[in-house]
């Protein structure tokens, strides 16, 4: 049985440099571990709903499997630890 990759949802805003950084990091991580990355514009219906539900202080709003993970600058190390624990591997093996 194959493990289901975590779904990483990134609600992003136009001109947001933290959003661009998060997308770059997630693209790099997706080359190393299975991820389902979903980019959602903050101006879309889905984006507005997620913003209303989670009330992020800044963009991007990042969810892991639908649960709030972060807002603002993506905490790379913490994300790697979460992904490693899901995959059952040492954090050093992710990134």
Buried (B, 14 or more C-beta within 10 A) or exposed (E): EEEEBBEBBBBBBEEBEBBEBBBEBBEEBBEEBBBEBEBBBBEEEEBBEBBEEBEBEEBBBBBBBEEBBBBBEBEBEEBBBBBBEBBEEEBEEBB
